[in-house]
Amino acid sequence: MAESAKHIRPVTLELGGKSALLIFDDFDIDNAVQAALIANFYSQGQVCSNATRVYIQSSIYDAFVDKLIHEGLGFAQKANE
């Protein structure tokens, strides 16, 4: 281990896919829903900026999720046509 330790190099890795999306109550909720859909669901992970975690402020959580489901179902229906 001592010999290996001599060769340790600092690196920065682009691992992608762990981008967090933060939704606060001062956002326009319609734009926030669209951003969440684009960042997380439209690309199915083909891009490294895919938001794998969406954090929503508790005061708007229910309204946000209701709109997200409504919009997401509309998108799914369009995709199946």
C-alpha positions as CSV (number, residue, x, y, z in Angstrom):
1,M,0.0,0.0,0.0
2,A,2.8,2.4,0.8
3,E,4.2,1.9,-2.7
4,S,0.8,2.4,-4.3
5,A,0.2,5.5,-2.3
6,K,3.1,7.2,-4.1
7,H,1.1,7.1,-7.3
8,I,-2.2,8.3,-6.1
9,R,-3.3,11.3,-8.3
10,P,-6.1,13.7,-7.7
11,V,-8.8,13.4,-10.4
12,T,-12.1,14.9,-11.2
13,L,-14.7,12.6,-12.7
14,E,-17.9,13.5,-14.7
15,L,-20.1,10.7,-13.4
16,G,-23.4,12.4,-14.4
17,G,-26.9,11.5,-13.4
18,K,-26.9,12.8,-9.9
19,S,-28.0,16.3,-10.6
20,A,-30.5,17.6,-8.1
21,L,-33.4,19.8,-9.2
22,L,-34.6,22.2,-6.5
23,I,-38.2,23.5,-6.7
24,F,-39.0,26.4,-4.3
25,D,-42.3,28.2,-3.7
26,D,-41.2,31.4,-5.4
27,F,-41.0,29.6,-8.8
28,D,-43.7,29.8,-11.4
29,I,-45.2,26.3,-10.8
30,D,-46.1,25.7,-14.5
31,N,-42.5,26.4,-15.5
32,A,-41.1,24.3,-12.6
33,V,-43.3,21.4,-13.7
34,Q,-42.0,21.7,-17.3
35,A,-38.4,22.0,-16.1
36,A,-38.8,18.8,-14.0
37,L,-40.3,16.9,-16.9
38,I,-37.6,18.0,-19.2
39,A,-34.8,17.5,-16.7
40,N,-35.9,14.1,-15.6
41,F,-38.3,12.3,-17.9
42,Y,-38.2,13.5,-21.5
43,S,-34.6,12.3,-22.1
44,Q,-34.8,9.0,-20.1
45,G,-31.2,9.6,-18.9
46,Q,-29.3,10.0,-22.2
47,V,-27.7,13.2,-20.9
48,C,-25.4,13.6,-18.0
49,S,-27.5,16.5,-16.6
50,N,-30.6,14.3,-16.1
51,A,-32.1,15.2,-12.7
52,T,-32.3,12.1,-10.7
53,R,-33.4,13.8,-7.5
54,V,-36.2,16.4,-7.4
55,Y,-36.5,18.3,-4.1
56,I,-39.8,20.3,-3.7
57,Q,-40.4,22.8,-1.0
58,S,-43.1,21.3,1.3
59,S,-45.5,24.2,1.0
60,I,-46.0,23.6,-2.7
61,Y,-45.4,19.8,-2.8
62,D,-49.0,18.7,-3.3
63,A,-49.8,21.3,-5.9
64,F,-46.5,20.5,-7.7
65,V,-47.1,16.8,-7.7
66,D,-50.7,17.2,-8.9
67,K,-49.5,19.3,-11.9
68,L,-46.6,17.0,-12.6
69,I,-48.9,13.9,-12.8
70,H,-51.4,15.8,-15.0
71,E,-48.7,17.0,-17.4
72,G,-46.8,13.7,-17.3
73,L,-49.9,11.7,-18.1
74,G,-50.6,14.1,-21.0
75,F,-47.0,13.5,-22.3
76,A,-47.4,9.7,-22.0
77,Q,-50.6,9.8,-23.9
78,K,-49.1,11.8,-26.7
79,A,-46.1,9.4,-26.8
80,N,-48.5,6.4,-27.2
81,E,-50.5,7.9,-30.1
